[in-house]
Amino acid sequence: MRLRRACRCGARTRAGTPCQSPAIKGKRRCRMHGGKSPGAPRGEANGNYVRGRWTQQTIAARGSVRALVKMCRETLRDL
Ligand SMILES: [Zn+2]
């Protein structure tokens, strides 16, 4: 049966055990534990936002700068 082998929800219950209800399709939590929710808002809309140092955008930008620096170093070393 399809429901039987569905991904199980891992949310912690009040008893301390995992919830084990079938998770929403493509998600890891059941309908009772936020499976339908798209998650917390991104960026400044999130209450925990500080200065934007860790937004996905900033992290990606840092990654590309790092790649550029690495490339420069390698080029310089070859000279
Ligand atoms: Zn659950």
N, CA, C, O and the ligand as a Tripos MOL2 file, in Angstrom:
@<TRIPOS>MOLECULE
protein
  317   315    80     0     0
PROTEIN
NO_CHARGES

@<TRIPOS>ATOM
      1 N           0.8460   -1.2030    0.0000 N.3       1 MET1
      2 CA          0.0000    0.0000    0.0000 C.3       1 MET1
      3 C           0.8760    1.2460    0.0000 C.2       1 MET1
      4 O           1.9130    1.2790    0.6630 O.2       1 MET1
      5 N           0.4580    2.2780   -0.7470 N.am      2 ARG2
      6 CA          1.2750    3.4780   -0.9280 C.3       2 ARG2
      7 C           1.4890    4.2550    0.3720 C.2       2 ARG2
      8 O           2.5850    4.7360    0.6570 O.2       2 ARG2
      9 N           0.4110    4.3620    1.1480 N.am      3 LEU3
     10 CA          0.4950    5.1500    2.3860 C.3       3 LEU3
     11 C           1.4640    4.5110    3.3830 C.2       3 LEU3
     12 O           2.1370    5.2040    4.1470 O.2       3 LEU3
     13 N           1.5180    3.2030    3.3610 N.am      4 ARG4
     14 CA          2.3280    2.4490    4.3210 C.3       4 ARG4
     15 C           3.8150    2.8060    4.1980 C.2       4 ARG4
     16 O           4.5130    2.9440    5.2020 O.2       4 ARG4
     17 N           4.2920    2.9560    2.9420 N.am      5 ARG5
     18 CA          5.7290    3.2020    2.7890 C.3       5 ARG5
     19 C           6.0460    4.6620    2.5140 C.2       5 ARG5
     20 O           7.1300    4.9920    2.0340 O.2       5 ARG5
     21 N           5.0790    5.5470    2.8240 N.am      6 ALA6
     22 CA          5.3270    6.9820    2.6720 C.3       6 ALA6
     23 C           6.4340    7.4090    3.6320 C.2       6 ALA6
     24 O           6.6760    6.7660    4.6540 O.2       6 ALA6
     25 N           7.1110    8.5250    3.2760 N.am      7 CYS7
     26 CA          8.1340    9.1020    4.1300 C.3       7 CYS7
     27 C           7.4780    9.4750    5.4580 C.2       7 CYS7
     28 O           6.3850   10.0420    5.4610 O.2       7 CYS7
     29 N           8.1130    9.1740    6.5690 N.am      8 ARG8
     30 CA          7.5080    9.4590    7.8680 C.3       8 ARG8
     31 C           7.9430   10.8160    8.4090 C.2       8 ARG8
     32 O           9.0710   11.2580    8.1920 O.2       8 ARG8
     33 N           7.0220   11.4660    9.1190 N.am      9 CYS9
     34 CA          7.3130   12.7630    9.7380 C.3       9 CYS9
     35 C           8.2570   12.5530   10.9140 C.2       9 CYS9
     36 O           8.0660   11.6260   11.7000 O.2       9 CYS9
     37 N           9.2660   13.3940   11.0450 N.am     10 GLY10
     38 CA         10.2420   13.2380   12.1210 C.3      10 GLY10
     39 C          10.0900   14.2510   13.2310 C.2      10 GLY10
     40 O          10.9570   14.3470   14.1000 O.2      10 GLY10
     41 N           8.9850   15.0250   13.2220 N.am     11 ALA11
     42 CA          8.7960   16.0310   14.2700 C.3      11 ALA11
     43 C           8.7420   15.3640   15.6330 C.2      11 ALA11
     44 O           8.2130   14.2620   15.7740 O.2      11 ALA11
     45 N           9.2930   16.0380   16.6390 N.am     12 ARG12
     46 CA          9.3040   15.4810   17.9840 C.3      12 ARG12
     47 C           7.9520   15.7220   18.6490 C.2      12 ARG12
     48 O           7.4450   16.8430   18.6660 O.2      12 ARG12
     49 N           7.3920   14.6760   19.1830 N.am     13 THR13
     50 CA          6.0960   14.8030   19.8510 C.3      13 THR13
     51 C           6.3110   15.1500   21.3150 C.2      13 THR13
     52 O           7.4440   15.1830   21.7960 O.2      13 THR13
     53 N           5.2190   15.4080   22.0160 N.am     14 ARG14
     54 CA          5.3320   15.7460   23.4370 C.3      14 ARG14
     55 C           5.8890   14.5780   24.2250 C.2      14 ARG14
     56 O           6.4790   14.7680   25.2880 O.2      14 ARG14
     57 N           5.7080   13.3700   23.7110 N.am     15 ALA15
     58 CA          6.2540   12.1920   24.3840 C.3      15 ALA15
     59 C           7.7470   12.0430   24.0910 C.2      15 ALA15
     60 O           8.4110   11.1920   24.6820 O.2      15 ALA15
     61 N           8.2830   12.8770   23.1700 N.am     16 GLY16
     62 CA          9.7000   12.8390   22.8520 C.3      16 GLY16
     63 C          10.0400   11.9070   21.7160 C.2      16 GLY16
     64 O          11.2040   11.8050   21.3270 O.2      16 GLY16
     65 N           9.0570   11.2300   21.1800 N.am     17 THR17
     66 CA          9.2860   10.3050   20.0790 C.3      17 THR17
     67 C           8.9940   10.9960   18.7520 C.2      17 THR17
     68 O           8.2780   11.9970   18.7280 O.2      17 THR17
     69 N           9.5330   10.4830   17.6500 N.am     18 PRO18
     70 CA          9.1890   11.0730   16.3450 C.3      18 PRO18
     71 C           7.7130   10.8590   16.0360 C.2      18 PRO18
     72 O           7.1270    9.8510   16.4320 O.2      18 PRO18
     73 N           7.1130   11.8210   15.3190 N.am     19 CYS19
     74 CA          5.6820   11.7880   15.0220 C.3      19 CYS19
     75 C           5.2790   10.5570   14.2070 C.2      19 CYS19
     76 O           4.2770    9.9110   14.5120 O.2      19 CYS19
     77 N           6.0640   10.2290   13.1640 N.am     20 GLN20
     78 CA          5.8410    9.0220   12.3590 C.3      20 GLN20
     79 C           4.6010    9.0400   11.4690 C.2      20 GLN20
     80 O           4.3150    8.0430   10.8070 O.2      20 GLN20
     81 N           3.8610   10.1390   11.4360 N.am     21 SER21
     82 CA          2.7410   10.2180   10.5100 C.3      21 SER21
     83 C           3.3050   10.3330    9.1030 C.2      21 SER21
     84 O           4.4360   10.7910    8.9360 O.2      21 SER21
     85 N           2.5520    9.9320    8.0870 N.am     22 PRO22
     86 CA          3.0780   10.0710    6.7300 C.3      22 PRO22
     87 C           3.3300   11.5440    6.3940 C.2      22 PRO22
     88 O           2.4690   12.3910    6.6340 O.2      22 PRO22
     89 N           4.4870   11.8450    5.8500 N.am     23 ALA23
     90 CA          4.8450   13.2260    5.5090 C.3      23 ALA23
     91 C           4.1360   13.6440    4.2240 C.2      23 ALA23
     92 O           3.7660   12.7980    3.4110 O.2      23 ALA23
     93 N           3.9490   14.9520    4.0430 N.am     24 ILE24
     94 CA          3.3680   15.5070    2.8160 C.3      24 ILE24
     95 C           4.2900   15.1360    1.6510 C.2      24 ILE24
     96 O           5.5110   15.1080    1.8050 O.2      24 ILE24
     97 N           3.7110   14.8570    0.5120 N.am     25 LYS25
     98 CA          4.4850   14.4550   -0.6680 C.3      25 LYS25
     99 C           5.5890   15.4740   -0.9670 C.2      25 LYS25
    100 O           5.3280   16.6700   -1.0950 O.2      25 LYS25
    101 N           6.7950   14.9900   -1.0740 N.am     26 GLY26
    102 CA          7.9190   15.8640   -1.3850 C.3      26 GLY26
    103 C           8.4290   16.6500   -0.2030 C.2      26 GLY26
    104 O           9.3540   17.4480   -0.3520 O.2      26 GLY26
    105 N           7.8550   16.4490    0.9680 N.am     27 LYS27
    106 CA          8.2980   17.1690    2.1640 C.3      27 LYS27
    107 C           8.7090   16.1520    3.2110 C.2      27 LYS27
    108 O           8.5560   14.9450    3.0270 O.2      27 LYS27
    109 N           9.2370   16.6690    4.3210 N.am     28 ARG28
    110 CA          9.6980   15.7540    5.3500 C.3      28 ARG28
    111 C           8.8450   15.8120    6.6090 C.2      28 ARG28
    112 O           9.1340   15.1280    7.5910 O.2      28 ARG28
    113 N           7.7740   16.6440    6.5830 N.am     29 ARG29
    114 CA          6.8990   16.7440    7.7490 C.3      29 ARG29
    115 C           5.4530   16.4730    7.3590 C.2      29 ARG29
    116 O           5.0580   16.6890    6.2130 O.2      29 ARG29
    117 N           4.6680   15.9980    8.3210 N.am     30 CYS30
    118 CA          3.2690   15.6860    8.0610 C.3      30 CYS30
    119 C           2.4140   16.9490    8.0580 C.2      30 CYS30
    120 O           2.9170   18.0410    8.3250 O.2      30 CYS30
    121 N           1.1350   16.8050    7.7600 N.am     31 ARG31
    122 CA          0.2600   17.9770    7.6460 C.3      31 ARG31
    123 C           0.0920   18.6890    8.9810 C.2      31 ARG31
    124 O          -0.2230   19.8780    9.0160 O.2      31 ARG31
    125 N           0.3030   17.9630   10.0880 N.am     32 MET32
    126 CA          0.1500   18.5740   11.4020 C.3      32 MET32
    127 C           1.4030   19.3410   11.8170 C.2      32 MET32
    128 O           1.3480   20.1960   12.7010 O.2      32 MET32
    129 N           2.5120   19.0370   11.1880 N.am     33 HIS33
    130 CA          3.7830   19.6240   11.6230 C.3      33 HIS33
    131 C           4.4120   20.5120   10.5700 C.2      33 HIS33
    132 O           5.6300   20.5110   10.3960 O.2      33 HIS33
    133 N           3.5870   21.2670    9.8710 N.am     34 GLY34
    134 CA          4.1130   22.2710    8.9410 C.3      34 GLY34
    135 C           4.4880   21.7210    7.5870 C.2      34 GLY34
    136 O           5.1950   22.3930    6.8360 O.2      34 GLY34
    137 N           4.0430   20.5230    7.2410 N.am     35 GLY35
    138 CA          4.3850   19.9600    5.9420 C.3      35 GLY35
    139 C           3.8930   20.8030    4.7830 C.2      35 GLY35
    140 O           4.5200   20.8410    3.7240 O.2      35 GLY35
    141 N           2.7660   21.4810    4.9820 N.am     36 LYS36
    142 CA          2.2010   22.2940    3.9080 C.3      36 LYS36
    143 C           2.8130   23.6880    3.8690 C.2      36 LYS36
    144 O           2.6750   24.4060    2.8790 O.2      36 LYS36
    145 N           3.4930   24.0690    4.9530 N.am     37 SER37
    146 CA          4.0540   25.4210    5.0380 C.3      37 SER37
    147 C           5.2970   25.5400    4.1730 C.2      37 SER37
    148 O           6.1150   24.6210    4.1540 O.2      37 SER37
    149 N           5.4660   26.6560    3.4480 N.am     38 PRO38
    150 CA          6.6730   26.8400    2.6530 C.3      38 PRO38
    151 C           7.8650   27.2290    3.5220 C.2      38 PRO38
    152 O           8.9670   27.4060    3.0020 O.2      38 PRO38
    153 N           7.6710   27.3640    4.8200 N.am     39 GLY39
    154 CA          8.7670   27.7020    5.7060 C.3      39 GLY39
    155 C           8.8060   29.1770    6.0480 C.2      39 GLY39
    156 O           7.9680   29.9580    5.5960 O.2      39 GLY39
    157 N           9.7690   29.5410    6.8340 N.am     40 ALA40
    158 CA          9.8810   30.9230    7.2900 C.3      40 ALA40
    159 C          10.1870   31.8450    6.1160 C.2      40 ALA40
    160 O          10.8210   31.4140    5.1530 O.2      40 ALA40
    161 N           9.7510   33.1130    6.1730 N.am     41 PRO41
    162 CA         10.0370   34.0410    5.0800 C.3      41 PRO41
    163 C          11.5360   34.2850    4.9390 C.2      41 PRO41
    164 O          12.2720   34.2500    5.9260 O.2      41 PRO41
    165 N          11.9850   34.5320    3.7080 N.am     42 ARG42
    166 CA         13.4000   34.7820    3.4350 C.3      42 ARG42
    167 C          13.7140   36.2600    3.6160 C.2      42 ARG42
    168 O          12.8320   37.1130    3.5170 O.2      42 ARG42
    169 N          14.9540   36.5450    3.8770 N.am     43 GLY43
    170 CA         15.4290   37.9290    3.9240 C.3      43 GLY43
    171 C          14.8500   38.7470    5.0610 C.2      43 GLY43
    172 O          14.5770   38.2200    6.1400 O.2      43 GLY43
    173 N          14.6650   40.0300    4.8180 N.am     44 GLU44
    174 CA         14.2550   40.9560    5.8730 C.3      44 GLU44
    175 C          12.8830   40.6480    6.4400 C.2      44 GLU44
    176 O          12.5620   41.0870    7.5450 O.2      44 GLU44
    177 N          12.0700   39.9070    5.7140 N.am     45 ALA45
    178 CA         10.7360   39.5640    6.2060 C.3      45 ALA45
    179 C          10.8180   38.6000    7.3830 C.2      45 ALA45
    180 O           9.8580   38.4550    8.1390 O.2      45 ALA45
    181 N          11.9690   37.9390    7.5380 N.am     46 ASN46
    182 CA         12.1440   37.0040    8.6350 C.3      46 ASN46
    183 C          12.5060   37.7650    9.9060 C.2      46 ASN46
    184 O          13.4000   38.6100    9.8930 O.2      46 ASN46
    185 N          11.8160   37.4670   10.9950 N.am     47 GLY47
    186 CA         12.0330   38.1720   12.2560 C.3      47 GLY47
    187 C          13.4220   38.0080   12.8120 C.2      47 GLY47
    188 O          13.8690   38.8220   13.6210 O.2      47 GLY47
    189 N          14.1110   36.9700   12.3920 N.am     48 ASN48
    190 CA         15.4480   36.6940   12.9050 C.3      48 ASN48
    191 C          16.5400   37.3430   12.0560 C.2      48 ASN48
    192 O          17.7270   37.1450   12.3150 O.2      48 ASN48
    193 N          16.1460   38.1100   11.0540 N.am     49 TYR49
    194 CA         17.0890   38.7510   10.1270 C.3      49 TYR49
    195 C          17.9360   39.7680   10.8720 C.2      49 TYR49
    196 O          17.4040   40.5490   11.6610 O.2      49 TYR49
    197 N          19.2360   39.7780   10.6420 N.am     50 VAL50
    198 CA         20.0850   40.7470   11.3350 C.3      50 VAL50
    199 C          20.6040   41.7870   10.3580 C.2      50 VAL50
    200 O          20.0650   42.8920   10.2960 O.2      50 VAL50
    201 N          21.6570   41.4560    9.5800 N.am     51 ARG51
    202 CA         22.1760   42.4520    8.6510 C.3      51 ARG51
    203 C          22.3160   41.9170    7.2330 C.2      51 ARG51
    204 O          22.8370   42.6070    6.3570 O.2      51 ARG51
    205 N          21.8620   40.7150    7.0060 N.am     52 GLY52
    206 CA         21.9130   40.1800    5.6530 C.3      52 GLY52
    207 C          23.2030   39.4680    5.3080 C.2      52 GLY52
    208 O          23.4450   39.1420    4.1450 O.2      52 GLY52
    209 N          24.0400   39.2210    6.3180 N.am     53 ARG53
    210 CA         25.3070   38.5740    6.0230 C.3      53 ARG53
    211 C          25.1170   37.1290    5.5790 C.2      53 ARG53
    212 O          25.9590   36.5890    4.8610 O.2      53 ARG53
    213 N          24.0510   36.5140    5.9840 N.am     54 TRP54
    214 CA         23.8550   35.1000    5.7050 C.3      54 TRP54
    215 C          22.6770   34.8280    4.7850 C.2      54 TRP54
    216 O          22.1740   33.7050    4.7630 O.2      54 TRP54
    217 N          22.2200   35.8140    4.0240 N.am     55 THR55
    218 CA         21.1590   35.5380    3.0610 C.3      55 THR55
    219 C          21.7540   34.6690    1.9580 C.2      55 THR55
    220 O          22.9620   34.7020    1.7210 O.2      55 THR55
    221 N          20.9000   33.8850    1.2780 N.am     56 GLN56
    222 CA         21.3880   33.0000    0.2200 C.3      56 GLN56
    223 C          22.1560   33.7990   -0.8260 C.2      56 GLN56
    224 O          23.1590   33.3450   -1.3770 O.2      56 GLN56
    225 N          21.6480   35.0080   -1.0820 N.am     57 GLN57
    226 CA         22.2680   35.8740   -2.0820 C.3      57 GLN57
    227 C          23.7030   36.2330   -1.6670 C.2      57 GLN57
    228 O          24.6330   36.1230   -2.4670 O.2      57 GLN57
    229 N          23.8710   36.6590   -0.4170 N.am     58 THR58
    230 CA         25.1900   37.0580    0.0630 C.3      58 THR58
    231 C          26.1440   35.8770    0.0750 C.2      58 THR58
    232 O          27.3080   36.0030   -0.3060 O.2      58 THR58
    233 N          25.6450   34.7280    0.5150 N.am     59 ILE59
    234 CA         26.4930   33.5450    0.5700 C.3      59 ILE59
    235 C          26.9780   33.1930   -0.8310 C.2      59 ILE59
    236 O          28.1480   32.8570   -1.0200 O.2      59 ILE59
    237 N          26.0780   33.2700   -1.8190 N.am     60 ALA60
    238 CA         26.4560   32.9670   -3.1970 C.3      60 ALA60
    239 C          27.4750   33.9840   -3.7060 C.2      60 ALA60
    240 O          28.4300   33.6230   -4.3940 O.2      60 ALA60
    241 N          27.2650   35.2610   -3.3620 N.am     61 ALA61
    242 CA         28.1830   36.3110   -3.8060 C.3      61 ALA61
    243 C          29.5660   36.0630   -3.2280 C.2      61 ALA61
    244 O          30.5700   36.1950   -3.9260 O.2      61 ALA61
    245 N          29.6160   35.7050   -1.9530 N.am     62 ARG62
    246 CA         30.8990   35.4070   -1.3230 C.3      62 ARG62
    247 C          31.5760   34.2540   -2.0290 C.2      62 ARG62
    248 O          32.7870   34.2760   -2.2510 O.2      62 ARG62
    249 N          30.7950   33.2460   -2.3840 N.am     63 GLY63
    250 CA         31.3530   32.0880   -3.0720 C.3      63 GLY63
    251 C          32.0020   32.4720   -4.3840 C.2      63 GLY63
    252 O          33.0810   31.9770   -4.7090 O.2      63 GLY63
    253 N          31.3530   33.3610   -5.1540 N.am     64 SER64
    254 CA         31.9190   33.7140   -6.4580 C.3      64 SER64
    255 C          33.1670   34.5700   -6.2820 C.2      64 SER64
    256 O          34.1120   34.4600   -7.0640 O.2      64 SER64
    257 N          33.1740   35.4380   -5.2410 N.am     65 VAL65
    258 CA         34.3730   36.2390   -4.9830 C.3      65 VAL65
    259 C          35.5220   35.3100   -4.6210 C.2      65 VAL65
    260 O          36.6550   35.5000   -5.0630 O.2      65 VAL65
    261 N          35.2140   34.3010   -3.8100 N.am     66 ARG66
    262 CA         36.2460   33.3530   -3.4060 C.3      66 ARG66
    263 C          36.8170   32.6160   -4.6100 C.2      66 ARG66
    264 O          38.0260   32.4060   -4.7060 O.2      66 ARG66
    265 N          35.9360   32.2250   -5.5260 N.am     67 ALA67
    266 CA         36.3870   31.5150   -6.7160 C.3      67 ALA67
    267 C          37.3110   32.4040   -7.5450 C.2      67 ALA67
    268 O          38.3170   31.9490   -8.0890 O.2      67 ALA67
    269 N          36.9400   33.7000   -7.6270 N.am     68 LEU68
    270 CA         37.7500   34.6460   -8.3980 C.3      68 LEU68
    271 C          39.1310   34.7990   -7.7740 C.2      68 LEU68
    272 O          40.1420   34.7790   -8.4750 O.2      68 LEU68
    273 N          39.1700   34.9530   -6.4390 N.am     69 VAL69
    274 CA         40.4430   35.1070   -5.7400 C.3      69 VAL69
    275 C          41.3040   33.8710   -5.9620 C.2      69 VAL69
    276 O          42.5090   33.9770   -6.1920 O.2      69 VAL69
    277 N          40.6830   32.7080   -5.8900 N.am     70 LYS70
    278 CA         41.4150   31.4620   -6.0860 C.3      70 LYS70
    279 C          42.0200   31.4150   -7.4900 C.2      70 LYS70
    280 O          43.1700   31.0160   -7.6780 O.2      70 LYS70
    281 N          41.2160   31.8340   -8.4680 N.am     71 MET71
    282 CA         41.6770   31.8310   -9.8500 C.3      71 MET71
    283 C          42.8700   32.7670  -10.0120 C.2      71 MET71
    284 O          43.8530   32.4210  -10.6670 O.2      71 MET71
    285 N          42.7800   33.9700   -9.4030 N.am     72 CYS72
    286 CA         43.8770   34.9410   -9.4710 C.3      72 CYS72
    287 C          45.1370   34.3560   -8.8600 C.2      72 CYS72
    288 O          46.2220   34.4620   -9.4320 O.2      72 CYS72
    289 N          44.9900   33.7320   -7.6830 N.am     73 ARG73
    290 CA         46.1460   33.1420   -7.0140 C.3      73 ARG73
    291 C          46.8060   32.1060   -7.8930 C.2      73 ARG73
    292 O          48.0300   32.0850   -8.0270 O.2      73 ARG73
    293 N          46.0000   31.2430   -8.4960 N.am     74 GLU74
    294 CA         46.5590   30.1800   -9.3310 C.3      74 GLU74
    295 C          47.2680   30.7590  -10.5310 C.2      74 GLU74
    296 O          48.3290   30.2780  -10.9290 O.2      74 GLU74
    297 N          46.6720   31.8060  -11.1170 N.am     75 THR75
    298 CA         47.2880   32.4370  -12.2780 C.3      75 THR75
    299 C          48.6250   33.0520  -11.8850 C.2      75 THR75
    300 O          49.6130   32.9080  -12.6040 O.2      75 THR75
    301 N          48.6580   33.7410  -10.7390 N.am     76 LEU76
    302 CA         49.8750   34.3880  -10.2790 C.3      76 LEU76
    303 C          50.9620   33.3660   -9.9830 C.2      76 LEU76
    304 O          52.1390   33.5960  -10.2610 O.2      76 LEU76
    305 N          50.5580   32.2470   -9.4230 N.am     77 ARG77
    306 CA         51.5300   31.2240   -9.0720 C.3      77 ARG77
    307 C          52.1830   30.6400  -10.3310 C.2      77 ARG77
    308 O          53.3520   30.2540  -10.3230 O.2      77 ARG77
    309 N          51.4110   30.5880  -11.3900 N.am     78 ASP78
    310 CA         51.9370   30.0280  -12.6390 C.3      78 ASP78
    311 C          52.9140   30.9570  -13.3330 C.2      78 ASP78
    312 O          53.6770   30.5320  -14.2010 O.2      78 ASP78
    313 N          52.8900   32.2370  -12.9470 N.am     79 LEU79
    314 CA         53.7780   33.1890  -13.6350 C.3      79 LEU79
    315 C          55.2420   33.0030  -13.2270 C.2      79 LEU79
    316 O          56.1140   33.7230  -13.7130 O.2      79 LEU79
    317 ZN          4.1460   15.0310   12.1720 Zn       80 ZN80
@<TRIPOS>BOND
     1     1     2 1
     2     2     3 1
     3     3     4 2
     4     3     5 am
     5     5     6 1
     6     6     7 1
     7     7     8 2
     8     7     9 am
     9     9    10 1
    10    10    11 1
    11    11    12 2
    12    11    13 am
    13    13    14 1
    14    14    15 1
    15    15    16 2
    16    15    17 am
    17    17    18 1
    18    18    19 1
    19    19    20 2
    20    19    21 am
    21    21    22 1
    22    22    23 1
    23    23    24 2
    24    23    25 am
    25    25    26 1
    26    26    27 1
    27    27    28 2
    28    27    29 am
    29    29    30 1
    30    30    31 1
    31    31    32 2
    32    31    33 am
    33    33    34 1
    34    34    35 1
    35    35    36 2
    36    35    37 am
    37    37    38 1
    38    38    39 1
    39    39    40 2
    40    39    41 am
    41    41    42 1
    42    42    43 1
    43    43    44 2
    44    43    45 am
    45    45    46 1
    46    46    47 1
    47    47    48 2
    48    47    49 am
    49    49    50 1
    50    50    51 1
    51    51    52 2
    52    51    53 am
    53    53    54 1
    54    54    55 1
    55    55    56 2
    56    55    57 am
    57    57    58 1
    58    58    59 1
    59    59    60 2
    60    59    61 am
    61    61    62 1
    62    62    63 1
    63    63    64 2
    64    63    65 am
    65    65    66 1
    66    66    67 1
    67    67    68 2
    68    67    69 am
    69    69    70 1
    70    70    71 1
    71    71    72 2
    72    71    73 am
    73    73    74 1
    74    74    75 1
    75    75    76 2
    76    75    77 am
    77    77    78 1
    78    78    79 1
    79    79    80 2
    80    79    81 am
    81    81    82 1
    82    82    83 1
    83    83    84 2
    84    83    85 am
    85    85    86 1
    86    86    87 1
    87    87    88 2
    88    87    89 am
    89    89    90 1
    90    90    91 1
    91    91    92 2
    92    91    93 am
    93    93    94 1
    94    94    95 1
    95    95    96 2
    96    95    97 am
    97    97    98 1
    98    98    99 1
    99    99   100 2
   100    99   101 am
   101   101   102 1
   102   102   103 1
   103   103   104 2
   104   103   105 am
   105   105   106 1
   106   106   107 1
   107   107   108 2
   108   107   109 am
   109   109   110 1
   110   110   111 1
   111   111   112 2
   112   111   113 am
   113   113   114 1
   114   114   115 1
   115   115   116 2
   116   115   117 am
   117   117   118 1
   118   118   119 1
   119   119   120 2
   120   119   121 am
   121   121   122 1
   122   122   123 1
   123   123   124 2
   124   123   125 am
   125   125   126 1
   126   126   127 1
   127   127   128 2
   128   127   129 am
   129   129   130 1
   130   130   131 1
   131   131   132 2
   132   131   133 am
   133   133   134 1
   134   134   135 1
   135   135   136 2
   136   135   137 am
   137   137   138 1
   138   138   139 1
   139   139   140 2
   140   139   141 am
   141   141   142 1
   142   142   143 1
   143   143   144 2
   144   143   145 am
   145   145   146 1
   146   146   147 1
   147   147   148 2
   148   147   149 am
   149   149   150 1
   150   150   151 1
   151   151   152 2
   152   151   153 am
   153   153   154 1
   154   154   155 1
   155   155   156 2
   156   155   157 am
   157   157   158 1
   158   158   159 1
   159   159   160 2
   160   159   161 am
   161   161   162 1
   162   162   163 1
   163   163   164 2
   164   163   165 am
   165   165   166 1
   166   166   167 1
   167   167   168 2
   168   167   169 am
   169   169   170 1
   170   170   171 1
   171   171   172 2
   172   171   173 am
   173   173   174 1
   174   174   175 1
   175   175   176 2
   176   175   177 am
   177   177   178 1
   178   178   179 1
   179   179   180 2
   180   179   181 am
   181   181   182 1
   182   182   183 1
   183   183   184 2
   184   183   185 am
   185   185   186 1
   186   186   187 1
   187   187   188 2
   188   187   189 am
   189   189   190 1
   190   190   191 1
   191   191   192 2
   192   191   193 am
   193   193   194 1
   194   194   195 1
   195   195   196 2
   196   195   197 am
   197   197   198 1
   198   198   199 1
   199   199   200 2
   200   199   201 am
   201   201   202 1
   202   202   203 1
   203   203   204 2
   204   203   205 am
   205   205   206 1
   206   206   207 1
   207   207   208 2
   208   207   209 am
   209   209   210 1
   210   210   211 1
   211   211   212 2
   212   211   213 am
   213   213   214 1
   214   214   215 1
   215   215   216 2
   216   215   217 am
   217   217   218 1
   218   218   219 1
   219   219   220 2
   220   219   221 am
   221   221   222 1
   222   222   223 1
   223   223   224 2
   224   223   225 am
   225   225   226 1
   226   226   227 1
   227   227   228 2
   228   227   229 am
   229   229   230 1
   230   230   231 1
   231   231   232 2
   232   231   233 am
   233   233   234 1
   234   234   235 1
   235   235   236 2
   236   235   237 am
   237   237   238 1
   238   238   239 1
   239   239   240 2
   240   239   241 am
   241   241   242 1
   242   242   243 1
   243   243   244 2
   244   243   245 am
   245   245   246 1
   246   246   247 1
   247   247   248 2
   248   247   249 am
   249   249   250 1
   250   250   251 1
   251   251   252 2
   252   251   253 am
   253   253   254 1
   254   254   255 1
   255   255   256 2
   256   255   257 am
   257   257   258 1
   258   258   259 1
   259   259   260 2
   260   259   261 am
   261   261   262 1
   262   262   263 1
   263   263   264 2
   264   263   265 am
   265   265   266 1
   266   266   267 1
   267   267   268 2
   268   267   269 am
   269   269   270 1
   270   270   271 1
   271   271   272 2
   272   271   273 am
   273   273   274 1
   274   274   275 1
   275   275   276 2
   276   275   277 am
   277   277   278 1
   278   278   279 1
   279   279   280 2
   280   279   281 am
   281   281   282 1
   282   282   283 1
   283   283   284 2
   284   283   285 am
   285   285   286 1
   286   286   287 1
   287   287   288 2
   288   287   289 am
   289   289   290 1
   290   290   291 1
   291   291   292 2
   292   291   293 am
   293   293   294 1
   294   294   295 1
   295   295   296 2
   296   295   297 am
   297   297   298 1
   298   298   299 1
   299   299   300 2
   300   299   301 am
   301   301   302 1
   302   302   303 1
   303   303   304 2
   304   303   305 am
   305   305   306 1
   306   306   307 1
   307   307   308 2
   308   307   309 am
   309   309   310 1
   310   310   311 1
   311   311   312 2
   312   311   313 am
   313   313   314 1
   314   314   315 1
   315   315   316 2
@<TRIPOS>SUBSTRUCTURE
     1 MET1         2 RESIDUE 1 A MET
     2 ARG2         6 RESIDUE 1 A ARG
     3 LEU3        10 RESIDUE 1 A LEU
     4 ARG4        14 RESIDUE 1 A ARG
     5 ARG5        18 RESIDUE 1 A ARG
     6 ALA6        22 RESIDUE 1 A ALA
     7 CYS7        26 RESIDUE 1 A CYS
     8 ARG8        30 RESIDUE 1 A ARG
     9 CYS9        34 RESIDUE 1 A CYS
    10 GLY10       38 RESIDUE 1 A GLY
    11 ALA11       42 RESIDUE 1 A ALA
    12 ARG12       46 RESIDUE 1 A ARG
    13 THR13       50 RESIDUE 1 A THR
    14 ARG14       54 RESIDUE 1 A ARG
    15 ALA15       58 RESIDUE 1 A ALA
    16 GLY16       62 RESIDUE 1 A GLY
    17 THR17       66 RESIDUE 1 A THR
    18 PRO18       70 RESIDUE 1 A PRO
    19 CYS19       74 RESIDUE 1 A CYS
    20 GLN20       78 RESIDUE 1 A GLN
    21 SER21       82 RESIDUE 1 A SER
    22 PRO22       86 RESIDUE 1 A PRO
    23 ALA23       90 RESIDUE 1 A ALA
    24 ILE24       94 RESIDUE 1 A ILE
    25 LYS25       98 RESIDUE 1 A LYS
    26 GLY26      102 RESIDUE 1 A GLY
    27 LYS27      106 RESIDUE 1 A LYS
    28 ARG28      110 RESIDUE 1 A ARG
    29 ARG29      114 RESIDUE 1 A ARG
    30 CYS30      118 RESIDUE 1 A CYS
    31 ARG31      122 RESIDUE 1 A ARG
    32 MET32      126 RESIDUE 1 A MET
    33 HIS33      130 RESIDUE 1 A HIS
    34 GLY34      134 RESIDUE 1 A GLY
    35 GLY35      138 RESIDUE 1 A GLY
    36 LYS36      142 RESIDUE 1 A LYS
    37 SER37      146 RESIDUE 1 A SER
    38 PRO38      150 RESIDUE 1 A PRO
    39 GLY39      154 RESIDUE 1 A GLY
    40 ALA40      158 RESIDUE 1 A ALA
    41 PRO41      162 RESIDUE 1 A PRO
    42 ARG42      166 RESIDUE 1 A ARG
    43 GLY43      170 RESIDUE 1 A GLY
    44 GLU44      174 RESIDUE 1 A GLU
    45 ALA45      178 RESIDUE 1 A ALA
    46 ASN46      182 RESIDUE 1 A ASN
    47 GLY47      186 RESIDUE 1 A GLY
    48 ASN48      190 RESIDUE 1 A ASN
    49 TYR49      194 RESIDUE 1 A TYR
    50 VAL50      198 RESIDUE 1 A VAL
    51 ARG51      202 RESIDUE 1 A ARG
    52 GLY52      206 RESIDUE 1 A GLY
    53 ARG53      210 RESIDUE 1 A ARG
    54 TRP54      214 RESIDUE 1 A TRP
    55 THR55      218 RESIDUE 1 A THR
    56 GLN56      222 RESIDUE 1 A GLN
    57 GLN57      226 RESIDUE 1 A GLN
    58 THR58      230 RESIDUE 1 A THR
    59 ILE59      234 RESIDUE 1 A ILE
    60 ALA60      238 RESIDUE 1 A ALA
    61 ALA61      242 RESIDUE 1 A ALA
    62 ARG62      246 RESIDUE 1 A ARG
    63 GLY63      250 RESIDUE 1 A GLY
    64 SER64      254 RESIDUE 1 A SER
    65 VAL65      258 RESIDUE 1 A VAL
    66 ARG66      262 RESIDUE 1 A ARG
    67 ALA67      266 RESIDUE 1 A ALA
    68 LEU68      270 RESIDUE 1 A LEU
    69 VAL69      274 RESIDUE 1 A VAL
    70 LYS70      278 RESIDUE 1 A LYS
    71 MET71      282 RESIDUE 1 A MET
    72 CYS72      286 RESIDUE 1 A CYS
    73 ARG73      290 RESIDUE 1 A ARG
    74 GLU74      294 RESIDUE 1 A GLU
    75 THR75      298 RESIDUE 1 A THR
    76 LEU76      302 RESIDUE 1 A LEU
    77 ARG77      306 RESIDUE 1 A ARG
    78 ASP78      310 RESIDUE 1 A ASP
    79 LEU79      314 RESIDUE 1 A LEU
    80 ZN80       317 GROUP 0 **** ****
